[in-house]
Amino acid sequence: IGVLVGVLTILGGIFAAALHFIALGLSTAWNTEPETNTDQPVMFILLFFLIIGMITTIGAYKTQRKAWRRFFIGFCLLLGIGFSVASIAALGALGTISEGFIFIMSLVYLVLAFTANKGW
């Protein structure tokens, strides 16, 4: 489950960044581009998702060690709760698909923390 969740997190970050850059390109083509530069927050979010995905993927293989298992369980719980709060905070703002993706990611990270805790 951990490897799948890590790959989905990486793909979600890449997908969100790609959609942003497509929207930015279309706004430039239609001469409706924003007056501020919005590339830095998107690159930060992309990097954030890539790091989270890499930690999740690597952590799935290292749960035999007790210290890493504790870190991994806390990491997954923190992300699960954080994504839950983000999905509740974003109700009606991001669209049904994006909000559903965030909520499903929160559930998956909480399940991943549970399975890591049980040692499955």
N, C-alpha and C positions, 0 to 999 in steps of 0.2 A: 504494500500500500504506500509506503514511504517514497519509493522510487516513482511511482505513478503520480503521487501528489507533487513531488518535486518537479517532474517534467511538466505537469499541468500548470504549475505556478510560473515556470519559465515561459511556457507558451502563452499564458495569460498576459504576462508583462510585455512580451514581444507583440502580441495582438493589440494591446491597448496603445502601445507606442506607434505601431503601424497605422492604426486608425487616426491617431492624432496627426501624424505627418501627412496622411492623405487629406484630412480636413484642412490642414495648413496650406497644402498645395492647391486645393480647390479654392480656398479663400484668396490666395494670391492670384490665381487665374481669373477670378471674378472681380478682382480689385476691391475686395472687402476684407483685406487682411487686418488683424488687430494692430493697434498702435504700439503695443508692448511686445517684447520678445518672450514667447512662451516655450521655448525649446529647453531651457534649463530645468524647469520642474518635471517635464516629461522624461528627460534623461535621468533625473534623480529617481523617479518612480520606476523606470525600466531597470536601472541598476539595483534598486531595492528589491524588486521582484526576482532578478537574476541571482542575487546573493541569497535570498530566502530559499529559492528553489535549489541552489547548490547545497546549502546547509541541510535542507530536508533530504535530498538525495544521498548525500554522504552520510548523514546521521542514521539513515535506515540500515546501513551496513555496519555501523559501529556501536549498536546497542548492546553488544555483549559486555562491554566495559561498563562498570557501575557508574562511574562519574559521567561518562558520556550519556548514559541512559537518563540520568537525572537532568542533565542539561537539555537533552532532547525532549523529555516530557514537559519541562517548563517552557521550552521554546514553542512547542506545539500548542500548549495551553494558552500561552500569551498570544500567539497568532490567532487561535480559534476565537478567543474572547475579543481580540482587537477587530477581527473581521466581522464578528457579530455586531459589535458596537458601530462599526462603519456601515454595515448594511442597514441598521436601524436609523442611523443619522442621515443616510442618503435616500430614505424613502421618498419617492416621487421626484428625485432630482436627476438621476442617472439613466432612467429607463428600466424597463422590466428585465431585460436580458442582463445588463450589467449588475443590477441589484441582486438578481438571482444567482449570478456567478459568484458574487462576493459572499452571499449567504451560504451557498453550497460549499465554497472553500472554507468557511468557518466551521461548518459541520464536519467536513473531511478532516480538518486539522484537529478538531476535538476527538474524533474517532481514532485518529492516528495517535494522539496522546494516550487514549484509553488502551489501545492495543500495545503500545510500547510499555505502558505500565504493567499490563498483564504478562508481557513477555512473549506474545504470540508472534 
